[in-house]
Amino acid sequence: MLALLALLGCAEEPATVTTTTTTQQVTTTGPAREVVVTRAPPRVRVETQTVAPGPGYIWTSGYWRWTGADYVWVPGSWVVRPRTTAVWVEGHWVRRPGGWVWIAGHWQ
């Protein structure tokens, strides 16, 4: 019994493990995998465009994003133009065989 009590006092505390996850935006080139949504997106909402926060900003309209189960509305926002000649191409849904695919907005 004494030996058992002696061993209990020797037990180590459980180790604390801390993990850190770092994420970053990755830009790739080449064809991306398209997700085909069999249900058509809802009609685009009419939004009130607010006043630009400053020079060099451009309004990007809201859009319907597919979550894998349903559509959710992503409101429009102001973004800084990366260069004075850049033109924003709005994201949009395109009809494809078997459903709809999202073409993300991008700068040209």
Backbone as XML, in Angstrom:
<?xml version="1.0"?>
<chain id="A" units="angstrom">
  <residue number="1" name="MET">
    <atom name="N" x="0.821" y="-1.189" z="0.000"/>
    <atom name="CA" x="0.000" y="0.000" z="0.000"/>
    <atom name="C" x="0.864" y="1.250" z="0.000"/>
  </residue>
  <residue number="2" name="LEU">
    <atom name="N" x="1.954" y="1.216" z="0.773"/>
    <atom name="CA" x="2.864" y="2.352" z="0.831"/>
    <atom name="C" x="3.481" y="2.630" z="-0.529"/>
  </residue>
  <residue number="3" name="ALA">
    <atom name="N" x="3.830" y="1.559" z="-1.231"/>
    <atom name="CA" x="4.421" y="1.716" z="-2.555"/>
    <atom name="C" x="3.427" y="2.366" z="-3.514"/>
  </residue>
  <residue number="4" name="LEU">
    <atom name="N" x="2.156" y="2.019" z="-3.421"/>
    <atom name="CA" x="1.135" y="2.595" z="-4.268"/>
    <atom name="C" x="0.979" y="4.085" z="-3.996"/>
  </residue>
  <residue number="5" name="LEU">
    <atom name="N" x="0.968" y="4.473" z="-2.732"/>
    <atom name="CA" x="0.868" y="5.887" z="-2.380"/>
    <atom name="C" x="2.096" y="6.663" z="-2.853"/>
  </residue>
  <residue number="6" name="ALA">
    <atom name="N" x="3.263" y="6.044" z="-2.802"/>
    <atom name="CA" x="4.490" y="6.702" z="-3.253"/>
    <atom name="C" x="4.426" y="6.944" z="-4.759"/>
  </residue>
  <residue number="7" name="LEU">
    <atom name="N" x="3.863" y="5.991" z="-5.507"/>
    <atom name="CA" x="3.762" y="6.157" z="-6.955"/>
    <atom name="C" x="2.758" y="7.233" z="-7.333"/>
  </residue>
  <residue number="8" name="LEU">
    <atom name="N" x="1.713" y="7.395" z="-6.566"/>
    <atom name="CA" x="0.720" y="8.423" z="-6.852"/>
    <atom name="C" x="1.335" y="9.814" z="-6.784"/>
  </residue>
  <residue number="9" name="GLY">
    <atom name="N" x="2.232" y="10.024" z="-5.869"/>
    <atom name="CA" x="2.889" y="11.318" z="-5.738"/>
    <atom name="C" x="3.850" y="11.594" z="-6.873"/>
  </residue>
  <residue number="10" name="CYS">
    <atom name="N" x="4.257" y="10.581" z="-7.613"/>
    <atom name="CA" x="5.223" y="10.746" z="-8.694"/>
    <atom name="C" x="4.553" y="10.999" z="-10.041"/>
  </residue>
  <residue number="11" name="ALA">
    <atom name="N" x="3.248" y="10.977" z="-10.076"/>
    <atom name="CA" x="2.564" y="11.157" z="-11.351"/>
    <atom name="C" x="2.862" y="12.534" z="-11.919"/>
  </residue>
  <residue number="12" name="GLU">
    <atom name="N" x="3.128" y="12.572" z="-13.216"/>
    <atom name="CA" x="3.419" y="13.846" z="-13.875"/>
    <atom name="C" x="2.127" y="14.558" z="-14.218"/>
  </residue>
  <residue number="13" name="GLU">
    <atom name="N" x="2.212" y="15.874" z="-14.216"/>
    <atom name="CA" x="1.081" y="16.677" z="-14.654"/>
    <atom name="C" x="0.937" y="16.493" z="-16.166"/>
  </residue>
  <residue number="14" name="PRO">
    <atom name="N" x="-0.279" y="16.486" z="-16.664"/>
    <atom name="CA" x="-0.438" y="16.352" z="-18.111"/>
    <atom name="C" x="0.222" y="17.538" z="-18.828"/>
  </residue>
  <residue number="15" name="ALA">
    <atom name="N" x="0.862" y="17.255" z="-19.933"/>
    <atom name="CA" x="1.528" y="18.310" z="-20.695"/>
    <atom name="C" x="0.483" y="19.195" z="-21.375"/>
  </residue>
  <residue number="16" name="THR">
    <atom name="N" x="0.738" y="20.489" z="-21.393"/>
    <atom name="CA" x="-0.127" y="21.421" z="-22.095"/>
    <atom name="C" x="0.459" y="21.628" z="-23.481"/>
  </residue>
  <residue number="17" name="VAL">
    <atom name="N" x="-0.361" y="21.393" z="-24.464"/>
    <atom name="CA" x="0.084" y="21.543" z="-25.845"/>
    <atom name="C" x="-0.604" y="22.771" z="-26.425"/>
  </residue>
  <residue number="18" name="THR">
    <atom name="N" x="0.173" y="23.687" z="-26.942"/>
    <atom name="CA" x="-0.367" y="24.877" z="-27.584"/>
    <atom name="C" x="-0.059" y="24.791" z="-29.071"/>
  </residue>
  <residue number="19" name="THR">
    <atom name="N" x="-1.085" y="24.966" z="-29.861"/>
    <atom name="CA" x="-0.870" y="24.950" z="-31.304"/>
    <atom name="C" x="-1.255" y="26.304" z="-31.872"/>
  </residue>
  <residue number="20" name="THR">
    <atom name="N" x="-0.567" y="26.716" z="-32.887"/>
    <atom name="CA" x="-0.862" y="27.961" z="-33.574"/>
    <atom name="C" x="-1.122" y="27.638" z="-35.032"/>
  </residue>
  <residue number="21" name="THR">
    <atom name="N" x="-2.227" y="28.148" z="-35.529"/>
    <atom name="CA" x="-2.557" y="27.937" z="-36.932"/>
    <atom name="C" x="-2.442" y="29.262" z="-37.650"/>
  </residue>
  <residue number="22" name="THR">
    <atom name="N" x="-1.682" y="29.275" z="-38.709"/>
    <atom name="CA" x="-1.529" y="30.471" z="-39.521"/>
    <atom name="C" x="-2.174" y="30.216" z="-40.859"/>
  </residue>
  <residue number="23" name="THR">
    <atom name="N" x="-3.002" y="31.150" z="-41.280"/>
    <atom name="CA" x="-3.613" y="31.017" z="-42.592"/>
    <atom name="C" x="-3.173" y="32.183" z="-43.453"/>
  </residue>
  <residue number="24" name="GLN">
    <atom name="N" x="-3.202" y="31.973" z="-44.717"/>
    <atom name="CA" x="-2.862" y="33.049" z="-45.631"/>
    <atom name="C" x="-3.665" y="32.883" z="-46.900"/>
  </residue>
  <residue number="25" name="GLN">
    <atom name="N" x="-3.858" y="33.995" z="-47.579"/>
    <atom name="CA" x="-4.561" y="33.952" z="-48.847"/>
    <atom name="C" x="-3.566" y="33.517" z="-49.906"/>
  </residue>
  <residue number="26" name="VAL">
    <atom name="N" x="-3.953" y="32.540" z="-50.678"/>
    <atom name="CA" x="-3.073" y="32.014" z="-51.720"/>
    <atom name="C" x="-3.713" y="32.304" z="-53.067"/>
  </residue>
  <residue number="27" name="THR">
    <atom name="N" x="-2.949" y="32.897" z="-53.953"/>
    <atom name="CA" x="-3.426" y="33.160" z="-55.300"/>
    <atom name="C" x="-2.806" y="32.136" z="-56.231"/>
  </residue>
  <residue number="28" name="THR">
    <atom name="N" x="-3.649" y="31.481" z="-56.989"/>
    <atom name="CA" x="-3.152" y="30.477" z="-57.927"/>
    <atom name="C" x="-3.532" y="30.877" z="-59.342"/>
  </residue>
  <residue number="29" name="THR">
    <atom name="N" x="-2.843" y="30.310" z="-60.287"/>
    <atom name="CA" x="-3.200" y="30.533" z="-61.679"/>
    <atom name="C" x="-3.618" y="29.196" z="-62.271"/>
  </residue>
  <residue number="30" name="GLY">
    <atom name="N" x="-4.339" y="29.271" z="-63.344"/>
    <atom name="CA" x="-4.802" y="28.037" z="-63.971"/>
    <atom name="C" x="-6.249" y="27.782" z="-63.616"/>
  </residue>
  <residue number="31" name="PRO">
    <atom name="N" x="-6.810" y="26.743" z="-64.190"/>
    <atom name="CA" x="-8.231" y="26.469" z="-63.960"/>
    <atom name="C" x="-8.498" y="26.058" z="-62.514"/>
  </residue>
  <residue number="32" name="ALA">
    <atom name="N" x="-9.541" y="26.643" z="-61.954"/>
    <atom name="CA" x="-9.951" y="26.288" z="-60.595"/>
    <atom name="C" x="-11.065" y="25.252" z="-60.684"/>
  </residue>
  <residue number="33" name="ARG">
    <atom name="N" x="-11.220" y="24.497" z="-59.631"/>
    <atom name="CA" x="-12.294" y="23.508" z="-59.589"/>
    <atom name="C" x="-13.617" y="24.244" z="-59.440"/>
  </residue>
  <residue number="34" name="GLU">
    <atom name="N" x="-14.547" y="23.980" z="-60.326"/>
    <atom name="CA" x="-15.852" y="24.632" z="-60.266"/>
    <atom name="C" x="-16.806" y="23.797" z="-59.439"/>
  </residue>
  <residue number="35" name="VAL">
    <atom name="N" x="-17.555" y="24.470" z="-58.589"/>
    <atom name="CA" x="-18.601" y="23.807" z="-57.825"/>
    <atom name="C" x="-19.911" y="24.095" z="-58.533"/>
  </residue>
  <residue number="36" name="VAL">
    <atom name="N" x="-20.587" y="23.056" z="-58.958"/>
    <atom name="CA" x="-21.860" y="23.206" z="-59.658"/>
    <atom name="C" x="-22.980" y="23.094" z="-58.632"/>
  </residue>
  <residue number="37" name="VAL">
    <atom name="N" x="-23.788" y="24.142" z="-58.562"/>
    <atom name="CA" x="-24.931" y="24.185" z="-57.644"/>
    <atom name="C" x="-26.172" y="23.922" z="-58.467"/>
  </residue>
  <residue number="38" name="THR">
    <atom name="N" x="-26.926" y="22.916" z="-58.089"/>
    <atom name="CA" x="-28.084" y="22.524" z="-58.901"/>
    <atom name="C" x="-29.265" y="23.474" z="-58.742"/>
  </residue>
  <residue number="39" name="ARG">
    <atom name="N" x="-29.283" y="24.272" z="-57.693"/>
    <atom name="CA" x="-30.375" y="25.220" z="-57.447"/>
    <atom name="C" x="-29.949" y="26.616" z="-57.892"/>
  </residue>
  <residue number="40" name="ALA">
    <atom name="N" x="-30.785" y="27.286" z="-58.657"/>
    <atom name="CA" x="-30.456" y="28.631" z="-59.150"/>
    <atom name="C" x="-30.312" y="29.607" z="-57.979"/>
  </residue>
  <residue number="41" name="PRO">
    <atom name="N" x="-29.420" y="30.575" z="-58.099"/>
    <atom name="CA" x="-29.275" y="31.572" z="-57.036"/>
    <atom name="C" x="-30.499" y="32.492" z="-56.994"/>
  </residue>
  <residue number="42" name="PRO">
    <atom name="N" x="-30.800" y="33.055" z="-55.816"/>
    <atom name="CA" x="-31.904" y="34.024" z="-55.740"/>
    <atom name="C" x="-31.574" y="35.275" z="-56.560"/>
  </residue>
  <residue number="43" name="ARG">
    <atom name="N" x="-32.575" y="36.107" z="-56.759"/>
    <atom name="CA" x="-32.352" y="37.384" z="-57.454"/>
    <atom name="C" x="-31.390" y="38.235" z="-56.640"/>
  </residue>
  <residue number="44" name="VAL">
    <atom name="N" x="-30.552" y="38.976" z="-57.335"/>
    <atom name="CA" x="-29.600" y="39.864" z="-56.668"/>
    <atom name="C" x="-30.380" y="40.944" z="-55.931"/>
  </residue>
  <residue number="45" name="ARG">
    <atom name="N" x="-29.977" y="41.243" z="-54.716"/>
    <atom name="CA" x="-30.637" y="42.281" z="-53.923"/>
    <atom name="C" x="-30.232" y="43.671" z="-54.418"/>
  </residue>
  <residue number="46" name="VAL">
    <atom name="N" x="-31.161" y="44.605" z="-54.298"/>
    <atom name="CA" x="-30.845" y="45.990" z="-54.619"/>
    <atom name="C" x="-30.294" y="46.607" z="-53.339"/>
  </residue>
  <residue number="47" name="GLU">
    <atom name="N" x="-29.069" y="47.113" z="-53.412"/>
    <atom name="CA" x="-28.419" y="47.689" z="-52.242"/>
    <atom name="C" x="-28.297" y="49.198" z="-52.386"/>
  </residue>
  <residue number="48" name="THR">
    <atom name="N" x="-28.241" y="49.875" z="-51.256"/>
    <atom name="CA" x="-27.972" y="51.298" z="-51.251"/>
    <atom name="C" x="-26.473" y="51.474" z="-51.132"/>
  </residue>
  <residue number="49" name="GLN">
    <atom name="N" x="-25.904" y="52.097" z="-52.133"/>
    <atom name="CA" x="-24.457" y="52.326" z="-52.132"/>
    <atom name="C" x="-24.169" y="53.521" z="-51.239"/>
  </residue>
  <residue number="50" name="THR">
    <atom name="N" x="-23.317" y="53.323" z="-50.257"/>
    <atom name="CA" x="-22.972" y="54.399" z="-49.337"/>
    <atom name="C" x="-21.922" y="55.309" z="-49.975"/>
  </residue>
  <residue number="51" name="VAL">
    <atom name="N" x="-21.567" y="56.369" z="-49.255"/>
    <atom name="CA" x="-20.555" y="57.311" z="-49.742"/>
    <atom name="C" x="-19.180" y="56.663" z="-49.624"/>
  </residue>
  <residue number="52" name="ALA">
    <atom name="N" x="-18.360" y="56.830" z="-50.652"/>
    <atom name="CA" x="-17.005" y="56.263" z="-50.649"/>
    <atom name="C" x="-16.218" y="56.797" z="-49.448"/>
  </residue>
  <residue number="53" name="PRO">
    <atom name="N" x="-15.435" y="55.924" z="-48.806"/>
    <atom name="CA" x="-14.658" y="56.359" z="-47.643"/>
    <atom name="C" x="-13.483" y="57.264" z="-48.002"/>
  </residue>
  <residue number="54" name="GLY">
    <atom name="N" x="-13.173" y="57.364" z="-49.275"/>
    <atom name="CA" x="-12.074" y="58.227" z="-49.690"/>
    <atom name="C" x="-11.788" y="58.050" z="-51.166"/>
  </residue>
  <residue number="55" name="PRO">
    <atom name="N" x="-10.839" y="58.829" z="-51.687"/>
    <atom name="CA" x="-10.486" y="58.674" z="-53.100"/>
    <atom name="C" x="-9.797" y="57.335" z="-53.344"/>
  </residue>
  <residue number="56" name="GLY">
    <atom name="N" x="-9.969" y="56.808" z="-54.535"/>
    <atom name="CA" x="-9.323" y="55.542" z="-54.884"/>
    <atom name="C" x="-10.111" y="54.310" z="-54.496"/>
  </residue>
  <residue number="57" name="TYR">
    <atom name="N" x="-11.309" y="54.474" z="-53.928"/>
    <atom name="CA" x="-12.151" y="53.337" z="-53.567"/>
    <atom name="C" x="-13.156" y="53.070" z="-54.674"/>
  </residue>
  <residue number="58" name="ILE">
    <atom name="N" x="-13.546" y="51.801" z="-54.812"/>
    <atom name="CA" x="-14.572" y="51.424" z="-55.779"/>
    <atom name="C" x="-15.575" y="50.507" z="-55.089"/>
  </residue>
  <residue number="59" name="TRP">
    <atom name="N" x="-16.841" y="50.656" z="-55.444"/>
    <atom name="CA" x="-17.913" y="49.854" z="-54.855"/>
    <atom name="C" x="-17.970" y="48.483" z="-55.517"/>
  </residue>
  <residue number="60" name="THR">
    <atom name="N" x="-17.986" y="47.444" z="-54.714"/>
    <atom name="CA" x="-18.189" y="46.090" z="-55.222"/>
    <atom name="C" x="-19.554" y="45.633" z="-54.726"/>
  </residue>
  <residue number="61" name="SER">
    <atom name="N" x="-20.418" y="45.286" z="-55.640"/>
    <atom name="CA" x="-21.799" y="44.916" z="-55.307"/>
    <atom name="C" x="-21.858" y="43.627" z="-54.502"/>
  </residue>
  <residue number="62" name="GLY">
    <atom name="N" x="-22.946" y="43.484" z="-53.736"/>
    <atom name="CA" x="-23.178" y="42.263" z="-52.982"/>
    <atom name="C" x="-23.517" y="41.101" z="-53.915"/>
  </residue>
  <residue number="63" name="TYR">
    <atom name="N" x="-23.471" y="39.902" z="-53.361"/>
    <atom name="CA" x="-23.734" y="38.709" z="-54.176"/>
    <atom name="C" x="-24.194" y="37.574" z="-53.276"/>
  </residue>
  <residue number="64" name="TRP">
    <atom name="N" x="-24.789" y="36.561" z="-53.895"/>
    <atom name="CA" x="-25.201" y="35.351" z="-53.190"/>
    <atom name="C" x="-24.045" y="34.352" z="-53.205"/>
  </residue>
  <residue number="65" name="ARG">
    <atom name="N" x="-23.629" y="33.906" z="-52.030"/>
    <atom name="CA" x="-22.555" y="32.918" z="-51.882"/>
    <atom name="C" x="-23.182" y="31.575" z="-51.520"/>
  </residue>
  <residue number="66" name="TRP">
    <atom name="N" x="-22.702" y="30.520" z="-52.126"/>
    <atom name="CA" x="-23.181" y="29.163" z="-51.828"/>
    <atom name="C" x="-22.371" y="28.604" z="-50.669"/>
  </residue>
  <residue number="67" name="THR">
    <atom name="N" x="-23.030" y="28.118" z="-49.611"/>
    <atom name="CA" x="-22.342" y="27.583" z="-48.428"/>
    <atom name="C" x="-22.129" y="26.079" z="-48.506"/>
  </residue>
  <residue number="68" name="GLY">
    <atom name="N" x="-22.703" y="25.449" z="-49.496"/>
    <atom name="CA" x="-22.686" y="23.992" z="-49.578"/>
    <atom name="C" x="-24.043" y="23.429" z="-49.231"/>
  </residue>
  <residue number="69" name="ALA">
    <atom name="N" x="-24.885" y="24.257" z="-48.585"/>
    <atom name="CA" x="-26.228" y="23.828" z="-48.222"/>
    <atom name="C" x="-27.284" y="24.851" z="-48.634"/>
  </residue>
  <residue number="70" name="ASP">
    <atom name="N" x="-26.892" y="26.123" z="-48.722"/>
    <atom name="CA" x="-27.839" y="27.189" z="-49.022"/>
    <atom name="C" x="-27.081" y="28.423" z="-49.496"/>
  </residue>
  <residue number="71" name="TYR">
    <atom name="N" x="-27.824" y="29.387" z="-50.027"/>
    <atom name="CA" x="-27.246" y="30.659" z="-50.424"/>
    <atom name="C" x="-27.313" y="31.632" z="-49.249"/>
  </residue>
  <residue number="72" name="VAL">
    <atom name="N" x="-26.266" y="32.425" z="-49.075"/>
    <atom name="CA" x="-26.265" y="33.507" z="-48.082"/>
    <atom name="C" x="-25.822" y="34.784" z="-48.786"/>
  </residue>
  <residue number="73" name="TRP">
    <atom name="N" x="-26.402" y="35.904" z="-48.381"/>
    <atom name="CA" x="-26.086" y="37.184" z="-49.011"/>
    <atom name="C" x="-24.808" y="37.772" z="-48.422"/>
  </residue>
  <residue number="74" name="VAL">
    <atom name="N" x="-23.898" y="38.189" z="-49.292"/>
    <atom name="CA" x="-22.672" y="38.891" z="-48.901"/>
    <atom name="C" x="-22.872" y="40.326" z="-49.356"/>
  </residue>
  <residue number="75" name="PRO">
    <atom name="N" x="-22.958" y="41.274" z="-48.404"/>
    <atom name="CA" x="-23.242" y="42.657" z="-48.798"/>
    <atom name="C" x="-22.087" y="43.305" z="-49.560"/>
  </residue>
  <residue number="76" name="GLY">
    <atom name="N" x="-22.433" y="44.302" z="-50.370"/>
    <atom name="CA" x="-21.434" y="45.048" z="-51.113"/>
    <atom name="C" x="-20.526" y="45.834" z="-50.175"/>
  </residue>
  <residue number="77" name="SER">
    <atom name="N" x="-19.380" y="46.236" z="-50.696"/>
    <atom name="CA" x="-18.435" y="46.989" z="-49.866"/>
    <atom name="C" x="-17.537" y="47.849" z="-50.740"/>
  </residue>
  <residue number="78" name="TRP">
    <atom name="N" x="-16.841" y="48.767" z="-50.097"/>
    <atom name="CA" x="-15.863" y="49.609" z="-50.774"/>
    <atom name="C" x="-14.501" y="48.954" z="-50.662"/>
  </residue>
  <residue number="79" name="VAL">
    <atom name="N" x="-13.762" y="48.898" z="-51.763"/>
    <atom name="CA" x="-12.408" y="48.349" z="-51.750"/>
    <atom name="C" x="-11.484" y="49.342" z="-52.439"/>
  </residue>
  <residue number="80" name="VAL">
    <atom name="N" x="-10.226" y="49.304" z="-52.048"/>
    <atom name="CA" x="-9.241" y="50.204" z="-52.643"/>
    <atom name="C" x="-8.823" y="49.668" z="-54.005"/>
  </residue>
  <residue number="81" name="ARG">
    <atom name="N" x="-8.852" y="50.530" z="-54.977"/>
    <atom name="CA" x="-8.399" y="50.157" z="-56.327"/>
    <atom name="C" x="-6.890" y="49.913" z="-56.267"/>
  </residue>
  <residue number="82" name="PRO">
    <atom name="N" x="-6.406" y="48.749" z="-56.736"/>
    <atom name="CA" x="-4.977" y="48.441" z="-56.610"/>
    <atom name="C" x="-4.073" y="49.333" z="-57.460"/>
  </residue>
  <residue number="83" name="ARG">
    <atom name="N" x="-4.608" y="49.848" z="-58.542"/>
    <atom name="CA" x="-3.868" y="50.790" z="-59.399"/>
    <atom name="C" x="-4.902" y="51.629" z="-60.133"/>
  </residue>
  <residue number="84" name="THR">
    <atom name="N" x="-4.522" y="52.802" z="-60.573"/>
    <atom name="CA" x="-5.503" y="53.733" z="-61.150"/>
    <atom name="C" x="-6.187" y="53.209" z="-62.398"/>
  </residue>
  <residue number="85" name="THR">
    <atom name="N" x="-5.525" y="52.331" z="-63.138"/>
    <atom name="CA" x="-6.126" y="51.812" z="-64.376"/>
    <atom name="C" x="-6.921" y="50.521" z="-64.165"/>
  </residue>
  <residue number="86" name="ALA">
    <atom name="N" x="-6.947" y="50.000" z="-62.940"/>
    <atom name="CA" x="-7.636" y="48.733" z="-62.672"/>
    <atom name="C" x="-9.150" y="48.892" z="-62.811"/>
  </residue>
  <residue number="87" name="VAL">
    <atom name="N" x="-9.784" y="47.877" z="-63.371"/>
    <atom name="CA" x="-11.232" y="47.852" z="-63.543"/>
    <atom name="C" x="-11.769" y="46.625" z="-62.801"/>
  </residue>
  <residue number="88" name="TRP">
    <atom name="N" x="-12.790" y="46.817" z="-61.962"/>
    <atom name="CA" x="-13.403" y="45.724" z="-61.217"/>
    <atom name="C" x="-14.426" y="45.011" z="-62.088"/>
  </residue>
  <residue number="89" name="VAL">
    <atom name="N" x="-14.292" y="43.707" z="-62.243"/>
    <atom name="CA" x="-15.253" y="42.869" z="-62.955"/>
    <atom name="C" x="-16.085" y="42.171" z="-61.889"/>
  </residue>
  <residue number="90" name="GLU">
    <atom name="N" x="-17.378" y="42.455" z="-61.872"/>
    <atom name="CA" x="-18.278" y="41.905" z="-60.851"/>
    <atom name="C" x="-18.332" y="40.381" z="-60.911"/>
  </residue>
  <residue number="91" name="GLY">
    <atom name="N" x="-18.425" y="39.766" z="-59.751"/>
    <atom name="CA" x="-18.665" y="38.327" z="-59.691"/>
    <atom name="C" x="-20.084" y="38.039" z="-60.159"/>
  </residue>
  <residue number="92" name="HIS">
    <atom name="N" x="-20.312" y="36.856" z="-60.681"/>
    <atom name="CA" x="-21.643" y="36.519" z="-61.178"/>
    <atom name="C" x="-21.808" y="35.005" z="-61.296"/>
  </residue>
  <residue number="93" name="TRP">
    <atom name="N" x="-23.067" y="34.584" z="-61.263"/>
    <atom name="CA" x="-23.411" y="33.172" z="-61.446"/>
    <atom name="C" x="-23.639" y="32.903" z="-62.928"/>
  </residue>
  <residue number="94" name="VAL">
    <atom name="N" x="-23.128" y="31.777" z="-63.407"/>
    <atom name="CA" x="-23.251" y="31.394" z="-64.810"/>
    <atom name="C" x="-23.928" y="30.028" z="-64.886"/>
  </residue>
  <residue number="95" name="ARG">
    <atom name="N" x="-24.868" y="29.916" z="-65.802"/>
    <atom name="CA" x="-25.560" y="28.641" z="-66.020"/>
    <atom name="C" x="-24.616" y="27.694" z="-66.757"/>
  </residue>
  <residue number="96" name="ARG">
    <atom name="N" x="-24.463" y="26.496" z="-66.232"/>
    <atom name="CA" x="-23.644" y="25.450" z="-66.862"/>
    <atom name="C" x="-24.471" y="24.174" z="-66.908"/>
  </residue>
  <residue number="97" name="PRO">
    <atom name="N" x="-24.053" y="23.182" z="-67.694"/>
    <atom name="CA" x="-24.791" y="21.915" z="-67.691"/>
    <atom name="C" x="-24.872" y="21.359" z="-66.266"/>
  </residue>
  <residue number="98" name="GLY">
    <atom name="N" x="-26.076" y="21.102" z="-65.826"/>
    <atom name="CA" x="-26.274" y="20.518" z="-64.503"/>
    <atom name="C" x="-26.465" y="21.520" z="-63.385"/>
  </residue>
  <residue number="99" name="GLY">
    <atom name="N" x="-26.367" y="22.837" z="-63.663"/>
    <atom name="CA" x="-26.575" y="23.802" z="-62.584"/>
    <atom name="C" x="-25.926" y="25.144" z="-62.836"/>
  </residue>
  <residue number="100" name="TRP">
    <atom name="N" x="-25.436" y="25.742" z="-61.740"/>
    <atom name="CA" x="-24.878" y="27.091" z="-61.751"/>
    <atom name="C" x="-23.490" y="27.066" z="-61.130"/>
  </residue>
  <residue number="101" name="VAL">
    <atom name="N" x="-22.581" y="27.893" z="-61.647"/>
    <atom name="CA" x="-21.250" y="28.039" z="-61.056"/>
    <atom name="C" x="-20.981" y="29.520" z="-60.798"/>
  </residue>
  <residue number="102" name="TRP">
    <atom name="N" x="-20.192" y="29.803" z="-59.774"/>
    <atom name="CA" x="-19.852" y="31.166" z="-59.394"/>
    <atom name="C" x="-18.540" y="31.577" z="-60.045"/>
  </residue>
  <residue number="103" name="ILE">
    <atom name="N" x="-18.564" y="32.721" z="-60.720"/>
    <atom name="CA" x="-17.352" y="33.327" z="-61.281"/>
    <atom name="C" x="-17.032" y="34.506" z="-60.361"/>
  </residue>
  <residue number="104" name="ALA">
    <atom name="N" x="-15.949" y="34.404" z="-59.624"/>
    <atom name="CA" x="-15.602" y="35.405" z="-58.619"/>
    <atom name="C" x="-15.243" y="36.747" z="-59.271"/>
  </residue>
  <residue number="105" name="GLY">
    <atom name="N" x="-15.574" y="37.824" z="-58.550"/>
    <atom name="CA" x="-15.175" y="39.156" z="-58.991"/>
    <atom name="C" x="-13.658" y="39.275" z="-58.956"/>
  </residue>
  <residue number="106" name="HIS">
    <atom name="N" x="-13.119" y="40.109" z="-59.851"/>
    <atom name="CA" x="-11.667" y="40.251" z="-59.927"/>
    <atom name="C" x="-11.285" y="41.568" z="-60.598"/>
  </residue>
  <residue number="107" name="TRP">
    <atom name="N" x="-10.038" y="41.939" z="-60.423"/>
    <atom name="CA" x="-9.504" y="43.151" z="-61.054"/>
    <atom name="C" x="-8.912" y="42.810" z="-62.416"/>
  </residue>
  <residue number="108" name="GLN">
    <atom name="N" x="-9.099" y="43.728" z="-63.373"/>
    <atom name="CA" x="-8.448" y="43.606" z="-64.690"/>
    <atom name="C" x="-7.594" y="44.824" z="-64.896"/>
  </residue>
</chain>
